[in-house]
Amino acid sequence: MAKSDEVVTLSGASAASASGTAVLEENTADVVSSANAAEAAKKVGGKTEYVVRAKDVVKIFKMGNEDVHALKGISIDIKRGEYVSIIGPSGSGKSTFFNMIGGLDKPNSGTVFINDVDMAQLDAMELAFLRCHTIGYIFQTFNLIPVMTALENVQLPTIFAGTPTDEGVLRAKELCETVGLGHRLHNKPSQLSGGQQQRVAIARSLANSPSIVLADEPTGNLDEKTGIEIIQLLRRLNLEKGCTVITATHDDKMVRVSDRAIHIRDGSLDRIEERDEIVARLGTIENPRGGH
């Protein structure tokens, strides 16, 4: 997916979340004014078996006078606590489907449920509220704020969520320590290596204790050794915190730690590999077989 588009869309969601937080503190009923928003708020942190349910998802883009069918009726369920990799060549629809899960785009038809909330039925404020509290984002290019320290970058989502400052700072410190950056709290991104910046991004994605962490090619800008460290960190946090990790990736190393691999081709679901099939084909990250 286009990184510039991601930044603009996520920034818009963040701005909407920040605005929503200010109103929420003044009068919760004004923000959560409809049944949809109330449902979104109620479902944040819910314990349904499936954290993501996609049913017959279709997405069509206009290219001049032509219709491009990016997604052709994809149906996928993802369980709470799973580590899932979405795989597909360029143009397969992988990134489009990833955007659907993240609430960054809406299907032409079909439904995407997050914690049993139909994303298409939420208005902009409700969607921003759900994204802020339910989904953490990790990008290939880190997308850290250059003028902020590591600690401030990690704290930022808690500000959008309306968390008290002291609590947000404490949570950010704990997360920085969790990802091995307790000694780099006051360093800005330019003072950190690529791997350290991605660790900050991972910590930031967990700031609001999301149900889902979406990682878009998180090892794409890293060398092999650092990439393995980031993959192992993501898997460890997935197991320790119970959050669902969904990655869009071309990296076999990422697939090796996954519970399932979802293969998308030409806008359709090609196949789903279960854990034992992944190990048989690729081995484990400690004992790789074939691939990269």
Helices and strands as residue ranges (DSSP letters): H 3-26, H 28-31, H 35-43, E 50-63, E 66-79, E 83-87, H 94-101, E 109-114, E 117-118, G 119-121, H 124-134, E 135-138, H 150-160, H 165-178, G 182-184, G 189-191, H 194-205, E 212-216, H 224-241, E 244-248, H 252-256, E 260-265, E 268-274, H 275-282
